[in-house]
Structure formats: C-alpha cells, structure tokens
Amino acid sequence: MRLKGKVAVVTGGSRGIGRAIALALAEEGADVAVNYQRNEAMAREVAQAIERTGRASDIYQADVSDPEQVQRMRDAVLKRFERVEILVNNAGINRDKSFAKMDDDTWRSVISVNLNGVFYCTKVFLDGMAARGYGRIINISSIVGQMGNFGQANYAAAKAGLLGFTKSLARELAGKGITVNAIAPGFIATDMVSGVPDDVKQKILAQIPLRRFGEPEEVAKAVVFLGSEDASYITGQVLNVNGGMYV
C-alpha cells in the first residue's frame, strides 16, 4: 500500500496501458480519477474494478486536447476528491502515415492529443500540487520518441517532445516538492500491437532482446514506483520499459 491516502488522475485510463495503470495505483492504495474520451462503458468498468479493491474512483470525460474540457474535468475531480497528488499523462492517439502522405490534420491531431494534452492537464493540476508542496507527474512517452519509426513522424515528434517537457519541468518544480518523470514503453501487448500483421510482429520481436512484447501491467508497475516514496529522489528521468530494444 505504497500510495495509501493519495489521489491520482490517469488520462486515457479506460483501456490498455491506462487501464492497467489505474488498477495498479488503486491496488497500492490510491483513489483514482479515470479520464476517458469516448468509451464510457469501458471507463466505468475500470472505475468499478477499482472500487472493488476498496478505493474510491469515478470517471471523467474530456478530450485532453481541448483546454476547456480539461478545465471542466479538473473542477469535477477536485469537487469529488479535493486534491490530486499523482498525475499520469497517458492519453494518446496514433495516426500513422508515411511523411510523404501525411496531411495537416494527421499531423495536428496527434500533436494536439499526445503533446498539447499533457501541457493542458499538467497546467490545471499543478497549482494544487505546488500549494501542498508535493506532487508526482508521470508522462507516458514511447520508445518511438527515442528511436523513431517508419510512418510515425507525428507520433515520434510528440513523444520526443514529452521527454524535453519532462526534463524541463523537473528542473522548474524540484524546489516545490514535485517530481516529474517519464516512462518510455516499448512494444506492449495492447490493441495497437494486436492489430499489427503477424509478419511485422515477428520482425519487431526479432529486435527485442527479451523476445516478447511487454505487458501493460509491467508499465503500470513502473508508474507505481515513480509515484511512490521509493522514487522520492528521482526526477527528470526517462524509465525505459522496452525489453532491451532501445538502450
């Protein structure tokens, strides 16, 4: 129960890695606000699973790329939980195309959610953390932001931007008792990876020293660590959870 008494917000918490993060935080004692954009039923299932652990939870619809929706989410979360100590910026989308075929909308939509959304969500919860002199901000980046990937110039740019954002904010907020770290997952067994053709999967696996895809729960455990007092002297870092694919 390393997070007993803490309140966490997980963006994009209705499925995949976000779902695993929300559940893992609750299992360690945190109450969890679950953000989602479209799938209310899946978000509610996550919240109900959290409540079965004995922790409090609720769901909050917001497109993180819209600052007005993010502000309304913040107001609703604080009305219910009064404070937030842990913010996990997990919400993200991909719109893959080779750069030659990438249009303005494909570029902007990914940047808006994956990078601007982190700015908006961090902005609205930061003041409360600073006032209490305590906070944990954990940004979910990607191995693609470190090494690039064919057809993902937009996604790679956003996820690489998160790393610079994390390091800069860590320097600014250290004196306020707030740590800021990033996690860069490799290829994780989510819906995104399951949709990849089998021959492509085999090529990816051949590049992973551990010869398997990661599990969402393995990323979630890293989030729990960075959100706990075990990581109280760690800030501005990127924790790679990639099976050795990028070192």
C-alpha positions in Angstrom: 0.0 0.0 0.0 2.7 2.5 -1.0 0.1 5.0 -2.2 -2.4 4.8 0.6 -4.2 8.1 1.0 -3.1 9.5 -2.3 -5.4 10.7 -5.1 -4.3 10.0 -8.7 -5.6 11.1 -12.1 -5.0 8.8 -15.1 -5.7 10.3 -18.5 -6.8 7.8 -21.2 -7.5 5.3 -18.4 -10.3 3.3 -19.9 -8.2 0.7 -21.7 -4.8 -0.7 -22.5 -1.8 0.7 -20.6 -4.0 3.4 -19.0 -6.4 0.8 -17.6 -3.5 -1.2 -16.1 -2.0 1.9 -14.6 -5.3 2.9 -12.9 -5.8 -0.5 -11.4 -2.2 -0.8 -10.2 -2.4 2.6 -8.5 -5.6 1.5 -6.7 -4.1 -1.8 -5.6 -1.3 0.2 -3.9 -3.9 2.3 -2.0 -4.7 5.3 -4.2 -8.1 6.7 -5.1 -8.2 7.1 -8.9 -10.0 9.5 -11.2 -10.3 7.8 -14.6 -10.3 10.1 -17.6 -11.7 8.9 -21.0 -12.7 10.5 -24.2 -15.2 8.2 -25.9 -15.8 4.8 -24.3 -17.8 5.5 -21.2 -18.7 1.8 -20.7 -15.0 0.8 -20.6 -14.1 3.6 -18.3 -16.9 2.7 -15.9 -15.8 -0.9 -15.8 -12.3 0.3 -14.7 -13.8 2.5 -12.0 -15.9 -0.4 -10.7 -12.9 -2.7 -10.7 -11.1 0.0 -8.6 -14.0 0.3 -6.2 -13.9 -3.5 -5.7 -10.4 -3.0 -4.2 -11.9 -0.7 -1.6 -10.6 2.5 -3.2 -12.7 5.4 -4.5 -13.0 6.1 -8.2 -15.0 8.0 -10.7 -14.9 8.6 -14.5 -14.4 12.0 -16.2 -15.0 12.5 -19.9 -12.6 15.0 -21.6 -10.7 15.4 -24.8 -7.3 16.3 -23.4 -6.5 18.4 -26.5 -9.3 20.8 -25.6 -8.3 23.1 -22.7 -11.9 24.0 -21.8 -12.8 20.3 -21.4 -9.7 19.7 -19.3 -10.6 22.6 -17.1 -14.1 21.2 -16.5 -12.5 17.8 -15.7 -10.2 19.4 -13.2 -13.1 21.1 -11.5 -15.1 17.9 -11.3 -12.2 15.9 -10.0 -11.4 18.4 -7.2 -15.1 18.6 -6.3 -15.1 14.9 -5.7 -11.6 14.3 -4.3 -10.5 17.8 -3.2 -6.9 17.3 -4.2 -4.6 15.4 -6.6 -1.1 14.2 -5.7 -0.3 12.0 -8.7 -1.0 12.9 -12.4 -0.3 10.2 -15.1 -0.4 11.8 -18.5 -1.2 8.6 -20.5 -3.8 9.7 -23.1 -2.5 9.3 -26.6 -3.5 8.5 -30.2 -1.7 7.4 -33.3 -2.5 8.3 -37.0 0.2 6.5 -38.9 1.2 7.6 -42.5 4.5 8.0 -44.2 5.6 11.6 -44.1 5.0 12.0 -47.9 1.4 11.1 -47.4 0.9 12.9 -44.1 -1.6 15.8 -44.2 -2.0 18.7 -41.9 -4.9 17.1 -40.0 -3.0 13.9 -39.4 0.0 15.8 -38.0 -2.0 18.2 -35.9 -4.4 15.7 -34.3 -1.6 13.6 -32.9 0.4 16.6 -31.7 -2.7 18.0 -30.1 -3.6 15.0 -28.0 -0.1 13.5 -27.3 1.8 16.7 -26.6 -0.6 19.6 -26.1 -2.9 17.4 -24.0 0.0 16.9 -21.5 0.5 20.6 -21.3 -3.2 21.3 -20.6 -3.6 18.5 -18.0 -0.4 19.4 -16.2 -1.3 23.1 -16.1 -4.6 22.6 -14.4 -3.4 20.3 -11.6 0.0 21.9 -11.0 -1.1 24.7 -8.7 -2.7 22.4 -6.2 0.4 20.3 -6.0 2.7 23.3 -5.6 0.4 24.7 -2.8 0.8 21.5 -0.9 4.5 21.1 -1.6 4.0 17.6 -3.0 3.3 16.0 -6.4 4.2 13.2 -8.8 3.8 13.9 -12.5 4.4 10.9 -14.7 4.4 11.3 -18.5 3.9 8.2 -20.8 6.2 8.7 -23.7 7.3 5.9 -26.1 10.3 4.1 -27.5 9.2 5.7 -30.8 10.1 9.1 -29.4 13.6 7.9 -28.7 14.5 5.9 -31.9 11.8 7.0 -34.4 9.7 4.7 -36.5 8.6 4.5 -40.2 5.2 6.1 -40.7 5.1 7.8 -37.3 6.8 11.1 -37.7 3.9 12.8 -35.9 3.8 10.3 -33.1 7.6 10.3 -32.7 7.7 14.1 -32.6 5.0 14.3 -29.9 6.6 11.6 -27.7 10.1 13.0 -28.1 8.6 16.4 -27.1 7.3 14.8 -23.9 10.9 13.9 -22.9 12.1 17.5 -23.2 9.0 18.7 -21.4 9.6 16.2 -18.6 13.2 17.3 -18.1 12.5 21.0 -18.2 9.5 20.7 -15.8 11.6 18.6 -13.4 14.1 21.4 -13.1 11.4 24.0 -12.5 9.4 22.1 -10.0 12.0 20.3 -7.9 12.0 23.2 -5.4 8.3 22.8 -4.9 8.4 19.2 -3.8 7.1 17.9 -7.2 8.9 15.2 -9.2 8.4 14.9 -12.9 9.4 11.7 -14.8 8.7 9.9 -18.0 8.2 6.3 -18.9 9.0 5.1 -22.5 7.3 1.8 -23.2 8.5 -0.3 -26.0 6.1 -2.6 -27.9 3.4 -3.5 -25.4 0.6 -6.1 -25.9 -2.3 -3.7 -26.4 -4.9 -3.3 -29.1 -2.4 -1.2 -31.1 0.1 -4.0 -31.3 -2.5 -6.7 -31.8 -3.6 -5.0 -35.0 -0.1 -5.3 -36.5 0.2 -8.0 -39.2 1.9 -11.3 -38.0 4.9 -10.9 -40.2 5.5 -7.4 -38.9 5.2 -8.7 -35.4 7.9 -11.3 -36.0 10.2 -8.6 -37.3 9.6 -6.5 -34.2 10.2 -9.4 -31.9 13.5 -10.2 -33.6 14.7 -6.7 -32.5 13.7 -7.2 -28.8 16.4 -9.0 -26.7 13.8 -10.4 -24.4 12.0 -11.8 -27.4 8.5 -10.9 -26.3 6.1 -8.0 -26.2 5.7 -6.2 -22.8 2.5 -6.4 -20.8 0.5 -3.3 -19.7 1.0 -4.3 -16.1 4.7 -4.1 -16.5 4.4 -0.4 -17.5 1.9 0.1 -14.6 4.4 -1.2 -12.1 6.9 1.4 -13.2 4.3 4.1 -12.8 3.6 2.9 -9.2 7.3 3.0 -8.4 7.7 6.6 -9.8 4.5 7.7 -7.9 5.7 6.3 -4.6 8.1 7.5 -2.0 10.5 4.8 -3.3 11.3 7.3 -6.1 11.4 10.4 -3.9 15.0 11.3 -5.1 14.3 10.6 -8.8 13.2 13.4 -11.1 13.7 14.4 -14.7 14.4 10.8 -15.7 13.1 8.5 -18.5 12.4 4.9 -17.4 12.6 2.6 -20.4 10.3 -0.4 -20.3 11.1 -2.0 -23.6 12.7 -5.4 -23.2 16.1 -4.1 -24.2 15.0 -2.9 -27.6 16.5 0.5 -27.0 19.3 1.0 -24.6 
